[in-house]
Amino acid sequence: MTVCSYFVRGQCRFGDKCRFEHPQSTNQSWVNSSSNNKSAVGLFTQDSITLDLTLGKEKPLWPLSSYGPAKNEPNVISGLDISSEELRFNAWEAKAKNDLNGYIQYEADRIGNADAAFNNARNNVQALHQQAVKQSSVLSAAPTTSAFGLLALQHPHHLRLEPLQAQAQVPLVITHHQRLVHQQRRRPHRHSANLQSWVQVQLLESQQRQYLEVRPLDRLLH
């Protein structure tokens, strides 16, 4: 069952009624909100890392890839990333230089180094797990993982809502002129002619705001 990410952060509001798992085991890296050790967060265990490193289980078929124990977690096996497109480019480049044997040796060396790194990690999975827990990125994670929430934390002024028709004493009436002003303001002003038009629009908008402030609503509707 999928682990409840809100429980991991101590923010789940559903308790025992939650659809997702609330892990309680103490012999794994699960920790609830009352624990003082927040680096072990239930995102990975020694068993899950072992499966990730075992070919035929969870290990991807592509050998030239670094490894992190969970999504958004730092890599614990790094420096191995080479895409198939990069290898294809290297092969064409070697062919153009009439050095295919050099490329074949290069590819074999890289794959051999990657296999050795994964085999060594699998044979020392306990140490690898401790390293992963130590450098877990969850310690510095924001309270919310949504892009909107992250924006709110980093740039709260971006989300400030300005009142429409500030200082106006009458209900807002959307007029044809205001729609034109809105459309004009959304257009990019890349040339001097557009800039001049934009200044004129600002003046008209200011006049319209003053007009709304002094004209009663019943007269605007006639």
C-alpha positions, -999 to +999 in steps of 0.1 A: +000+000+000+012+035-007+026+053+023+007+085+033+030+114+027+010+136+050+015+111+079+052+111+072+052+149+077+029+146+107+000+164+088-025+136+081-060+146+093-077+113+087-059+091+113-070+054+112-096+062+085-069+073+060-068+053+027-030+052+027-006+034+049+005+048+082+037+028+089+045+021+126+073-005+124+104+005+144+129-018+127+126+001+094+130+038+086+094+046+094+088+075+119+056+091+129+051+128+138+060+122+175+095+110+168+125+133+171+144+116+143+128+132+112+155+120+088+140+085+086+108+092+069+094+060+055+103+068+019+127+039+016+140+009+036+169-015+033+146-040+016+134-014-010+170-004-018+180-040-022+152-045-047+161-013-065+197-026-070+187-061-081+184-068-118+151-086-126+134-069-096+132-031-095+165-022-112+160-006-146+174-024-176+194+006-187+227+003-168+241+038-172+220+056-146+227+071-112+205+060-082+185+077-055+164+057-030+132+076-036+117+103-057+133+137-050+159+121-028+197+128-034+216+102-054+236+077-033+252+063-065+261+091-088+283+100-118+269+072-140+243+090-161+247+085-199+217+084-222+212+062-252+212+093-274+246+103-260+260+068-268+246+069-303+262+103-309+295+090-296+292+059-319+286+081-349+315+104-340+338+074-336+326+060-369+334+093-386+369+092-371+372+055-381+376+045-344+347+022-337+370-001-316+377+029-293+340+035-289+333-002-282+359-001-255+345+031-240+310+017-238+322-015-222+342+004-196+313+026-186+289-003-183+315-023-164+320+006-139+283+010-135+277-027-128+306-027-103+291+003-085+257-013-082+271-047-071+292-030-044+262-010-032+240-042-031+267-060-011+268-030+014+231-021+015+231-013+052+258+013+048+241+027+017+208+029+036+225+049+064+240+072+039+206+078+022+189+085+056+217+109+066+214+130+034+177+127+030+162+158+014+130+156+034+147+175+062+146+206+040+113+199+023+087+225+023+054+218+042+036+215+009+049+198-023+026+216-047+041+242-071+015+267-059+024+262-023+061+265-030+055+297-048+036+310-019+065+303+005+092+317-017+074+347-031+043+355-010+040+390-026+032+373-059-001+360-044-013+393-030-047+402-043-052+438-052-088+451-047-107+458-078-117+495-082-101+505-050-117+536-034-148+532-055-181+538-037-204+521-063-207+484-073-184+474-102-200+477-136-181+461-164-184+484-194-173+479-230-146+505-224-132+484-195-131+453-216-111+471-243-087+484-216-083+449-203-076+435-238-052+463-245-032+458-213-028+421-221-010+428-254+028+431-254+041+466-259+072+461-280+072+493-301+069+530-294+035+532-311+022+505-287+038+523-258+020+555-267-013+536-270-006+521-236-001+555-220-034+567-236-051+536-222-038+544-187-052+579-190-086+566-202-086+541-174-079+568-148-107+589-162-131+559-162-123+552-125-131+588-116-163+585-136-173+555-117-166+572-084-188+601-090-217+586-111-244+568-092-251+532-102-287+539-114-274+565-139-248+541-152-274+515-159-294+539-182 
